[in-house]
Amino acid sequence: MQGLHLTADLYDCACDASIMIDAETLAALCRTHTLDVGLTLVGEKWHTFPEYQGEPGGVTGMLLLAESHLAIHTWPERNSVTLDVYVCNFEGDNSSKAERLMNELEAAFKPGRAQRNRLMRGEADGPGPEGELLLENLNDNSVYGFRFARRLLTRQTDYQYLELLESADMGKTLRLDGCLMTAETEEFFYHEALVHPAAMALDAPRSALIIGGGDGGALEELLKHPVENVTLVDLDEQVIQVSREHLQSINNGAFDDPRVTVRVGNGAEFVEQTDQRFDLVLLDLTDPETPAGPLYTEAFFQQCKAVLAPGGAIVLHLGTPFHEPAQVSGLAGALHNVFNHVSAYGLHIPLYGSYWALAVASDDLVPTALTAEQVRQRIDQRGIDDLQYYNEDVHGALFALPNYYRRLVQVEETVC
């Protein structure tokens, strides 16, 4: 059973229409290429679907191979085809034959676009690592992933598909609409970096606003500072409920702190309507390509600036500068159009699979002006003793940018 499994989804096919709608023509094509690459045909089944609303039906079929199978399905009304080739390597390595077969069939359909996947199946000595392998895109060309031993919860909320998973490395892990959000064992990378550089640079942060952040991780970090009140606004009440019940190790009961007001609703509407002023606004959001997209705009940054107290700042993540340079550059440019100072920084975040960009934006606050000794003094004065990532040396190091990232964000000279 050990072998190679290839799939291809073909779009905008410019082939002769007959191979999309006629089972015999398609079968003959598949037989020819299968035998030409040296695979062994042992059986087959084909079916042509009837016309539907005046459009010809597609064809579905399979060749049974001594080495495994070829399956194919056509959608002539969409000029699309799906291909599936699986070969076992029991007596010899048939991988090259599978690859040649897939290439020949793709060429016959002449797709304008294609999406391909490659999977090695059936470990020679039995099952490999147990668990569900989940992959996430960094961009159209790059993916990363983790294996999760247990699926604890799946739920369609009013706004997104919520999953709670668990692994030995990551602990309980929250996933929203197929994107990894936070995990018990490594959440400190993101949450400490999001909160402490700006909060520590403020002489006396008293009032703060978090838009998003329904897992409570940023909230828990913020409450380590001498804030008097924090408002958290998240669109999805069920994210907060799941986090309260299952992710206490991330939020440590922060939702129930008397300094905290939790609101369920639209963060943009709250910012537009509130008459409160905040020393710090944290945009702890899902990525720009999600429903949070309107909160990554220059217009919304202007609205956030309007609710800042004098000397206040906003903080947000920008994405991965290596895999999403245009996004990072565009967001940095939008921030520069609104604020006098944009202090970009970054770190590797394991759950997000890459070096990640963040920024503190303010008319007055420049966190790089804070010395390591000042950071140490403030950590001691505020009694913060449970940090896993951030410290006085890391503070400055976060803002030491590699050249490729520096060019993207047009970093200003450090103000001392």
C-alpha positions in Angstrom: 0.0 0.0 0.0 3.0 2.3 0.3 2.9 4.7 -2.7 2.3 8.1 -4.3 -1.1 9.7 -4.5 -1.4 12.6 -7.0 -4.4 14.9 -7.5 -5.0 17.7 -9.9 -7.9 20.1 -10.3 -7.9 21.6 -13.8 -9.7 24.8 -14.8 -10.4 26.7 -18.1 -9.6 23.6 -20.1 -9.1 24.3 -23.8 -9.2 20.7 -25.1 -11.5 19.2 -27.7 -15.0 19.0 -26.2 -15.4 15.3 -27.0 -13.1 14.2 -24.2 -15.2 16.1 -21.7 -18.5 14.7 -22.7 -18.0 11.3 -24.4 -17.1 8.4 -22.2 -15.6 6.2 -24.9 -13.3 9.1 -26.1 -12.2 9.9 -22.6 -11.7 6.2 -21.8 -9.6 5.6 -24.9 -7.4 8.6 -23.9 -6.9 7.4 -20.4 -6.1 3.8 -21.5 -3.6 4.9 -24.0 -1.6 7.1 -21.6 -1.8 4.5 -18.8 -0.4 1.8 -20.9 2.2 4.1 -22.5 3.8 4.9 -19.1 4.0 1.2 -18.2 1.1 0.8 -15.7 -1.1 -2.3 -15.8 -4.8 -2.1 -16.6 -7.0 -4.7 -14.9 -10.5 -3.2 -15.2 -12.5 -0.1 -15.8 -15.9 1.6 -15.3 -17.3 4.7 -17.2 -20.5 6.7 -17.0 -21.7 9.7 -19.1 -24.3 11.9 -17.3 -27.4 13.1 -19.2 -27.9 16.6 -20.4 -29.0 19.2 -17.8 -30.7 22.4 -18.7 -29.5 22.2 -22.3 -25.9 21.5 -21.3 -24.1 18.2 -22.0 -23.4 16.1 -19.0 -19.9 15.2 -17.9 -18.1 11.9 -17.6 -17.0 10.1 -14.5 -14.7 7.0 -14.7 -12.0 4.9 -13.3 -9.3 2.6 -14.5 -8.4 -0.2 -12.0 -4.7 -0.8 -12.1 -2.6 -3.6 -10.8 -0.7 -0.8 -9.2 -3.9 0.9 -7.8 -6.1 3.3 -9.8 -6.8 6.3 -12.0 -10.0 8.3 -11.4 -11.3 11.2 -13.5 -14.4 13.5 -13.5 -15.3 16.2 -16.0 -17.5 19.2 -15.7 -18.0 20.5 -19.3 -20.2 23.4 -18.2 -17.2 24.7 -16.2 -14.4 23.5 -18.5 -13.0 21.7 -15.5 -11.6 18.3 -14.7 -10.4 16.5 -11.5 -7.8 13.8 -11.8 -6.7 11.3 -9.2 -3.8 8.9 -9.7 -2.6 6.5 -7.0 0.1 3.9 -7.4 1.5 1.6 -4.8 5.2 0.7 -4.7 5.0 -2.8 -3.3 7.2 -4.5 -5.9 8.9 -1.4 -7.3 8.8 2.3 -7.3 6.0 3.4 -9.6 6.2 7.1 -8.7 7.7 8.2 -11.9 5.0 6.4 -13.9 2.3 8.1 -11.9 3.9 11.5 -12.5 4.2 10.9 -16.2 0.6 9.7 -16.5 -0.6 12.8 -14.6 1.5 15.1 -16.9 0.2 13.5 -20.1 -3.4 13.7 -19.0 -3.0 17.4 -17.9 -1.5 18.2 -21.3 -4.4 16.6 -23.1 -6.9 18.8 -21.3 -4.9 22.0 -21.8 -5.9 23.7 -18.6 -5.5 27.5 -18.2 -5.1 27.0 -14.4 -4.4 24.0 -12.2 -4.1 23.1 -8.6 -2.1 20.0 -7.7 -1.4 18.0 -4.6 1.1 15.2 -3.8 0.7 12.8 -0.9 2.9 9.9 0.1 0.7 7.1 1.6 1.1 3.9 3.5 4.4 3.8 5.5 6.4 0.7 4.7 6.5 -0.3 8.4 3.0 0.5 9.3 1.2 3.8 10.3 3.4 6.8 10.8 2.7 9.5 13.4 -0.9 9.4 14.5 -3.2 12.4 14.2 -4.7 14.8 11.8 -2.2 16.8 9.6 -3.5 20.3 9.0 -1.8 22.6 6.5 -2.1 26.4 6.3 -1.1 28.7 3.4 1.5 31.4 3.9 0.8 32.6 0.4 -0.3 30.9 -2.9 3.0 29.0 -3.1 4.0 28.2 0.5 2.3 26.1 3.2 3.2 24.8 6.7 1.4 22.5 9.1 1.0 20.6 12.3 -0.3 17.2 13.3 -3.0 17.2 16.0 -3.8 14.1 17.9 -7.3 15.0 19.0 -10.2 17.1 17.7 -12.0 18.4 20.8 -14.7 20.6 19.2 -16.0 21.7 15.8 -18.7 24.3 15.5 -20.2 26.7 13.0 -20.7 30.0 14.7 -22.8 32.9 13.3 -19.6 34.2 11.7 -17.0 31.5 11.2 -16.1 27.8 11.5 -14.5 27.2 14.8 -12.3 24.2 15.6 -10.5 23.3 18.9 -7.7 20.8 18.4 -5.0 19.4 20.7 -1.4 18.1 20.3 1.5 17.3 22.5 3.5 20.2 21.1 0.8 22.9 20.9 -1.7 21.9 23.6 -5.2 23.1 22.9 -5.3 25.1 19.7 -8.0 27.4 18.3 -8.6 27.4 14.6 -11.0 29.8 12.8 -12.1 29.3 9.2 -9.1 27.1 8.6 -6.6 29.5 10.1 -4.6 28.7 13.3 -5.3 31.4 15.9 -3.7 30.5 19.2 -2.3 27.6 21.1 -1.7 26.9 24.7 2.1 26.2 24.7 3.2 29.0 22.3 0.7 31.8 22.7 3.2 33.9 24.6 5.2 34.6 21.4 2.4 36.5 19.8 0.5 37.9 22.8 3.6 39.2 24.7 4.9 40.8 21.5 1.6 42.4 20.7 1.1 44.0 24.1 4.3 44.7 26.0 6.5 46.8 23.6 3.9 49.6 23.4 2.5 49.2 26.9 5.9 49.3 28.5 6.8 52.4 26.5 3.8 54.2 28.0 4.6 56.0 31.3 1.3 55.1 32.8 -1.2 53.2 30.6 -4.6 53.6 32.2 -7.2 52.8 29.6 -7.0 50.3 26.7 -9.2 48.9 23.9 -8.8 45.5 22.3 -10.6 44.9 19.0 -10.9 41.1 18.5 -8.8 39.1 20.9 -11.7 36.8 21.9 -9.3 34.1 23.2 -8.3 36.5 26.0 -4.6 36.1 25.6 -3.8 39.8 24.8 -6.2 40.8 27.6 -4.3 38.7 30.1 -1.0 40.2 29.1 -2.4 43.8 29.2 -3.7 43.3 32.7 -0.2 42.8 34.0 0.2 46.6 33.6 -1.4 49.1 36.0 -4.4 49.7 33.7 -7.6 51.0 35.3 -10.0 49.8 32.6 -9.9 47.7 29.5 -12.6 47.2 26.9 -12.6 44.1 24.7 -14.9 44.1 21.6 -15.2 40.8 19.7 -17.7 40.0 17.0 -18.1 36.4 17.8 -19.5 35.6 21.2 -18.9 31.9 20.8 -15.1 32.4 20.5 -15.2 34.1 23.9 -17.4 31.3 25.3 -15.1 28.5 24.0 -12.0 30.4 25.3 -13.6 30.9 28.7 -14.3 27.1 28.9 -11.3 25.5 27.2 -8.5 28.0 27.0 -8.1 29.2 30.6 -4.4 28.5 30.4 -4.2 31.3 27.8 -6.5 33.9 29.4 -6.1 33.0 33.1 -9.7 34.2 33.9 -8.9 37.7 32.5 -12.5 38.1 31.2 -13.7 38.2 34.8 -11.2 40.9 36.0 -13.2 43.8 37.5 -11.2 46.2 35.3 -12.5 44.5 32.1 -15.6 45.3 30.0 -16.4 42.6 27.4 -18.6 43.7 24.5 -19.9 41.4 21.8 -20.3 43.4 18.5 -18.6 45.1 15.6 -15.3 46.7 16.5 -15.5 49.3 13.8 -19.0 50.4 15.0 -17.8 50.6 18.6 -14.8 52.8 17.6 -17.1 55.0 15.5 -19.6 55.5 18.3 -17.6 55.6 21.5 -16.8 58.8 23.4 -14.1 57.0 25.5 -10.4 57.7 24.9 -7.7 55.1 25.2 -4.0 55.1 25.9 -3.6 51.9 23.8 -5.7 50.3 21.1 -4.8 46.7 20.2 -6.1 45.3 16.9 -5.9 41.6 17.7 -7.6 40.5 14.5 -7.8 37.6 12.1 -5.9 38.2 8.8 -6.8 40.9 6.2 -8.3 38.4 3.8 -11.0 37.4 6.4 -14.1 39.4 7.4 -11.7 41.6 9.5 -10.4 43.1 6.2 -12.2 46.5 6.7 -10.3 47.0 9.9 -6.9 47.0 8.0 -7.6 50.2 6.1 -6.4 53.7 6.3 -9.9 54.9 7.1 -10.2 52.6 10.1 -6.7 53.6 11.3 -8.0 57.2 11.2 -11.0 56.2 13.4 -8.7 54.5 15.8 -6.5 57.6 16.0 -9.6 59.6 16.9 -10.2 57.5 20.1 -6.6 57.7 21.3 -5.8 59.8 24.4 -2.8 62.2 24.0 0.4 60.2 23.6 -1.6 57.0 22.8 -0.8 54.3 20.3 -2.3 51.5 18.3 -0.7 48.1 17.8 -1.5 45.5 15.1 0.1 42.7 13.2 0.9 43.2 9.5 1.5 39.6 8.3 4.7 37.8 7.2 7.1 40.1 5.4 8.8 37.3 3.4 5.7 35.6 2.2 3.3 38.7 2.1 5.6 41.7 1.2 2.9 43.6 -0.6 0.5 43.3 2.3 3.1 44.3 4.8 4.3 47.3 2.7 0.7 48.4 2.0 -0.3 48.3 5.7 2.8 50.1 6.8 2.2 52.8 4.2 -1.4 53.3 5.4 -0.2 53.7 8.9 2.4 56.2 7.8 -0.3 58.2 6.2 -2.2 58.5 9.5 0.5 58.6 12.2 3.8 60.5 12.7 5.6 57.5 13.9 5.4 53.9 12.8 7.7 51.6 14.7 7.7 48.2 12.9 9.0 45.1 14.6 9.0 41.4 14.3 9.6 37.9 15.6 9.2 34.3 14.6 5.8 32.9 15.8 5.7 29.1 15.7 2.0 28.7 15.2 2.0 31.1 12.3 4.9 29.3 10.6 7.1 32.4 9.8 8.8 35.5 11.0 5.9 37.9 11.6 5.6 41.7 11.3 3.9 44.0 13.8 3.8 47.7 14.3 3.2 50.4 17.0 1.7 53.5 15.4 1.4 56.8 17.2 1.9 60.6 16.8 4.0 60.7 19.9 5.1 57.3 21.3 8.3 55.8 20.0 9.0 52.5 21.8 12.6 52.4 20.5 13.4 55.4 22.6 13.1 53.2 25.7 16.5 51.9 26.9 17.0 48.3 28.2 17.5 49.7 31.7 14.2 51.6 31.6 12.4 48.5 30.4 13.9 46.5 33.3 12.9 49.2 35.8 9.3 49.3 34.5 9.0 45.5 34.6 10.2 45.6 38.2 8.0 48.6 39.2 4.9 47.0 37.7 5.6 43.6 39.3 5.6 41.7 36.1 7.4 38.4 36.8 5.7 35.8 34.6 7.0 36.7 31.1 8.2 33.9 28.8 9.4 35.9 25.8 9.6 39.6 26.5 12.4 41.2 28.5 14.6 44.3 28.6 17.0 42.9 25.9 14.2 41.5 23.7 12.5 44.9 23.7 15.1 46.5 21.6 15.9 43.4 19.6 12.3 43.2 18.3 12.8 46.5 16.5 16.1 45.5 14.9 14.8 44.7 11.4 16.5 42.7 8.6 17.1 44.9 5.5 14.4 43.3 3.4 11.8 44.0 6.0 13.1 47.5 6.7 12.8 48.4 3.0 9.2 47.2 3.0 8.1 49.5 5.9 10.3 52.5 5.2 11.5 52.5 8.8 12.2 55.9 10.2 15.5 56.7 12.0 15.3 55.8 15.7 14.4 58.8 17.9 16.4 58.9 21.1 
